[in-house]
Amino acid sequence: MPEPVIFYTNPMSRGQIVRWALEESGAAYETVIVEYGAEMKSPDYLAINPMGKVPALRHGERTVTECAAICAYLADAFPEAGLAPTADECAAYYRWLFFAAGPLEQAVTAQAMGWTTEEDRSAMLGFGTYDNTVDAVAALLGASDYVCGDRFTMADVYVGSHIEWGLGFSTLPKRPAFEAYVGRIAARETHKRARAIDAALIAEREAAEA
């Protein structure tokens, strides 16, 4: 019997990234909604994720947190989906997966918060500058259809979610390379299905609160 996959999330969170990753992986999974506030900081949930944040994943006796780590784990745990990198793709796959989790998210967060840094101190930051970080990702996506070239991999779930949300919330500029890339990933049936599930959960919540 396959080991159970339990997905702890809130539909209004980064859990949407993992929902898409799960749909791509083909794994059968159970969703557990964790509410913000007391429930997310409860002893029971802190035993799963000491940070008191979602998403988190339990697969049998294993626990994985952090969206990028969960995406990479699912690609390896369900190899039949073909989302893990080939030997030739590993360099790009891991490079940009970690770039999105590190410099890209840091740069976007700093920009959104209005944090500024003196130019001569940018070397102290992992992302350097917002513009350089955006330019690096735009150069990648302007040169290839997907992170690893012409094939969709799990890295595109994570990187693609950052680009999609960046355009949607205007934390990234609407560059042609970004818009074309988001168009490709958003056309995937797995993406549509995952987003529809979370949209329905959000709608149910809003109706209950009305």
HELIX and SHEET records of a PDB file:
HELIX    1   1 GLY A   15  SER A   25  1                                  11    
HELIX    2   2 PRO A   43  LEU A   46  1                                   4    
HELIX    3   3 CYS A   67  ALA A   77  1                                  11    
HELIX    4   4 PRO A   79  ALA A   81  5                                   3    
HELIX    5   5 CYS A   90  PHE A   99  1                                  10    
HELIX    6   6 ALA A  100  LEU A  104  3                                   5    
HELIX    7   7 GLU A  105  MET A  113  1                                   9    
HELIX    8   8 GLU A  119  MET A  124  5                                   6    
HELIX    9   9 TYR A  130  ALA A  143  1                                  14    
HELIX   10  10 MET A  154  GLY A  168  1                                  15    
HELIX   11  11 PRO A  176  ALA A  186  1                                  11    
HELIX   12  12 GLU A  189  GLU A  209  1                                  21    
SHEET    1   A 4 GLU A  30  ILE A  33  0                                        
SHEET    2   A 4 VAL A   5  THR A   9  1                                        
SHEET    3   A 4 ALA A  56  HIS A  59 -1                                        
SHEET    4   A 4 ARG A  62  THR A  65 -1                                        
END                                                                             
